[in-house]
Amino acid sequence: MKLHNPYLVSVLFVIVVLTTSLPSMGQQSDTVRRQKKLKITPLPALFYTPETRLGFGGLVSGVFNLGDRKTTRNSNAEVLAAYTLNNQIILRTRNNLFTKDEKYALSGELSFYDFPILYYGVGNDTDKDLEEELGYKVFIFQERVLRQVRKSLFIGPQYRYNYLYDIEYEPENLVDDSPFIYSGAGTNSGLGFSTIYDTRNNVLNASKGVFLQFSTFFHGEALGGDFNFNRYTVDLRRYWMLKNGDVIAAQYFGEFNTGKIPFREMAQLGGENIMRGYYNGRFRDDEQMAVQVEYRKQVIPWLGFTAFGAYGDVSDDIGNFEIGDFKYAVGAGLRIMVNKADRLNIRIDYGLGDDTSGFYFAIAEAF
């Protein structure tokens, strides 16, 4: 069935738990509420991206503090169960935790995706007219545990595991890619390290500070995986608050892979976070570099708007990037604040690129 055809769908979802740490908090719910340390927001999940079209289901978002607000930033966790008009199933939990006095910072994901997508081949000049349908199921676990070694500087190990199976690929155009696609089934298991320098005043919606991250993953058979490849990522962000309260945010993101890389693990240009306007995976290859800048203005306490621009591309080697051939993306969006204390926004963005565009309806900022 074509991904572009409309379907009549129904969803039955059950939200069970935010993270393993939340049940213990729930046992002390009266105390927590009095101290205003825990805020749980159940919401009907409604989102839209080019990759999913309309998606709907249930979302539970929790914002809480594991220490003193003067010395410890808020933690957050979420559970999402959703179905999309592209016949995709999403079951996802995420967490971003700071222990007391931010001695440790933890973040991770436990998810299952039954996720048909559009595939355009490998490279930075693939033909949009040759798109193919590609389906698969994947189970994902990822966790990072960092220790603060000096003020705002965190270092520690990270692990990721995913199991991809039930690939469905019946190409009409990109027939030669079949062996590459089917060889991507199996287990990825990677161990690495991450270094983060983080002075953001709010992890969900920063208005000042910096976020600097260098991350590595080493995947291999020695860790129980089926693929041997390495990943290095660089994520640099800066936030400036102007005198009138407006915010300028900027980001550089680089992903660099070496070795035998399965199709789903390749760097993918586009999506709801960077290069908005491009279908996530419209261009994919071993490496990716992109920059973006966003201007954020709060018009009234619950409503704001943004304007953004981005510039990036993928390549088969870091030495083959051609800055002059990078793709561009520009766009604008609205922000509706649903939690003033924690500055949590619903965002509605529209991005334009070179012969492409995308509409996004999501929760929290892109970066």
N, C-alpha and C positions, 0 to 999 in steps of 0.2 A: 504494500500500500504506500502511496506517495506521501511524503512528509508534508506536502503542501495542502492535501485534502483536508476539509473540516471533518471532525468526528463528534458524535454524541458520546459523552463520557460521564461516569459517576465515580465518586471517591468515597471510600470509607476509611477513616484514619483514627488511630488511637495514640495519644501522646502518653508516654510512660515515665520518662525520667530525663532530667537535663544532663547531669553528669553523676558519677558515683559520689561526688562530694555533696550534692544537693539533698539527698535523703536525710543525712544527718542534720543538715540545717533545718529541714522541714520539721524534725522532732522538737526543735526549739522555736517554732514559728512565732509564738506569741512574743517571746523576747526579741527575736529578730525584727518583728514588725515595729515594736516599740523603739528599737534603736535605728530603725529605718535603714538597715544594712542590706536587706534583700528586697528586690522588686522583681516580681514575676509577671510578665505580660503575655497572656495567651491571645493570639491573633488568628483570624482566618488568613491563611497564606494566599496571597494573590500576587503574581509576578509575571513579567513578560520580558523575554529576550529573543533575539533572532534564532538562537539555538533551540529554544523550547517552544516558542510562541507562548500562548497563554498557559500559565501554570497555576494550580490552585490546590489547597489542602489545609493543613494545620501547622502553625508555628507557635512554639513557646520560647520566649526569650527571657533570660534571667540576668539581671545586673545586681551585683552584690559586692561587698567589701570584706576582705578577710583580715583587715587590720584597722588601723586608725586612718581616717580619710586624709589627715594632714601628711602622713608618711607613706600611704599605700593607695595606689590608684585602683579604681573600680575594676573588678573582674566581670566577665560576661560569658554566658553559655547559651546555646540554642539547640532546639530539636525541631527538625522540619520533616514532615511527611507530605509529599505532593505528587500530583499527576499532571501531565501536560498534554496539550492538544497534539503534540508530536508523538503521542503514545509512550512517553517516558515516565518512569517511576523513580522518584528520588526519596530516599530515606537517609537523613543526614543529621549527625550531631557534631557540634563544634564547641571548643572551649578556648578561652584566653584568660588565664588565671595569674594573679599576683598574690603570693603569700604575704604574711605580716611583714611590714617594713620592706617589702619587695625583695626579700632574701632570695626567693626563687620566682621564676616566671615560667609558666607552663602553657603550651598551646598544642592543640591536636584536633583530630577528626576521626570519626568512625562512621562509615557511610556505605550504602549500597545504591548503585545506579543500574537501571535497565534503560539504556540510553542510545536510541537510534540517532545518528548524526548524518550530516552531509560531508562527503570526502571529496577533495579536489586534487589529490596528488601531493607530491613533495616538491618543494622549491618556492622561490619568491616570485615566480612568473607563471603560475598555473592558470589554466583557462577556466573561467567561471562556467562556461557552457558545457564543460565535461564533468559536472558534478555527479557523484554517485551516492547512493544510499548505503550506509554502513551501520550495522547494529552490533551491540555487544552488551554483556553484563559484567560488572566489576564490583568487587568488594575492596574497600580501602580502609586501612588503619595507619594513622600517622601521629606521632607524639614527640614533642620537644621539651626537654627539661633543662632550664638554664639557671645558673647561679650568678647572683650579682657579686662581682669581684671588686668593683669600685662603683661609686655613684653613677647610676644610669648605664653601666657597662655589664652586660650579661654574656656568659660563655657556658656552653654545655653540649651534650650529645643529643642526637635526634635519630629517630628510626622511622622508616616507612615500609609498608607492606601493601601490595595489592595483588589481587588474583582476578585475571580477566579471562572470560570464557564465553561460550555460545556466540561466536562471531558469525554474523550473517552478511555476506557480501556477494552480490550477483551483478557484476558490472556490465554496463553496455558500452562504455567508452574506455575506461582505465583497466582493461583486462590484464595487462602486463603487471599490474600492481598486486594481483591476487596472492602470489606466494608471499610477498612482503606483509600483506595484511594478515593472512592466516598464521604466519609465523609469530605474530604478536600475542597469541594466546599463551597464557601461562602465568607464572608467579614472578613478581618483582619484589626483591627484598634488599633494602638499602640502609646502611648505617653511615652516619656522618656527624659533623659538628657545625655549630652555628655560633656566630659572634654578633651581638646586637648592641648598639648604642642607642638608647631610647629616652628622649627627654620630652616626648609629647605630653600635653596636659590632659588628653583624652584619647583613648585608643579607638573609640568608635567615631569620633568627629573632632579631630585635633584642630586647634586654632593657632597654636604656636608650638615651637620645638622642632626636634629633628628625629628621624628614624633612619639608622644606618645598619644594614645587615649584610653579612657575608656568610654564605651557607654552602656546605658540601654534602653530597651523598655518594657513597661507593656501593654499587649494586654488584652482586656476584653470586656464583654457585656456592661459594663458601658460606654464604648467609642463608642458603636455602632457596635461592632464586634460580630462574632459568636463563637470565640474561646478565651479561657483563658489560656495564657501562658506568660512567661517572657523570655527576651533575654538579655544576658550580653556578650559584646564583648571587647576584648583587642587587640590592634594593636600597636606593637612597632617596629619602624624602625630606622636604623642608617646608615648614609652615610659618607664615608671617601674618601677624594681626596688625592691620593698619589703624591709624588714629581714630577713624570713624567706625571701627569694629569689623570692617570687611576683612576677609582672609584671602591670601594668595597661597596656594599649595603647589608644590612642584615635585616630580618624581622621575628618577632614572631607574629602569629595570633591565637587567641583563641575565639571560639564561644560556649556559654554555655546556653542551653535552659531548662526551667523547666515548667511543666504543661502539658496540652493536646496540642500537637504540630501537626499541619497538615503536610502532606507529603512534600509539597513544602517549608515549613518553617523550616524543619530540617536542621542541619548542613550538608553540602555536600562537600566531598573531591574532589579536582580536579578543572580544569578549566584553563582559560588563564592567571590568575594572581598568583596563588600559587598551588604547586603540578602539574605544567605543565607536560603533558604526560598522566594524568589520565582524563578520561571523567568526566565532572562535574556531580556529583551525582553517580559516579560508586560505591561509598560507602557513605551512609547517616545514620545519627543517631542523638541523642539529642545533643551531644557535639563534638567539633573538636579542635584539637591542631596541629599546623604545624609551622615549621621554614624553612627559605630559605636564601641562600647567593648567591649573584651574583657579578661577576667580569665584569667590563665594560671598554673597551678600544676603544678610538677614533683613528683610523688608519690615516685617512685623514679628512679634515674638514667636508665632507658629508657622510663618511662611518665609521662604527665601528662594533665591534663584542662583544659578551658576552658569558660567560659560567656560568651555574647556577646549584645549587643542592638544594634539599628540602627533608624534613623528616617529616611525619605527619600521623595522623590517626583520626578515629571517634570512639565514644564510647557511651554507653547508660547512663554512669554516670562518673563524673570526677574522682571518685575513682577507676574506672575500666580500666583506660589507662595502657597499658603495653608498656613501651618505647622500649623494645627489639623487639616488634612485629610491630612497626611502618612501614609504607610503605616509600619507597624512590623514588626519582625522580632526574634525572640528565639531562642536556641538554646544548645546545649552540644556538646562534642566531646571526643574522646580524641586524645592525641598519642603516637606511638610513635617514639622516636629511633633512626634508622638510622645516624647518623654523629655520635657524641658530640663529636668535636673541633670540628666545624663547626656543631653544633646543628641538624642537618637532620632534620626530622620528617616522618613520614607522618601526615596528619591525617584524622580521621573526624568529620564534623560533621553535625548535624541541626538545621535551622532551621524555625521556624514563623512564619507571617505571617497576614494577614487572609484567611481561607478559602484558605490555601495552605500547603504545606510542601515541604521538599526535603532529600535526603540527599546528602552529599558525601564522597567518598573521593579524596584527592589528596595531593600531595607539597608540602612547604613551607607556611609560614604564609599566611593570607589577606592579611595586610598587615603 
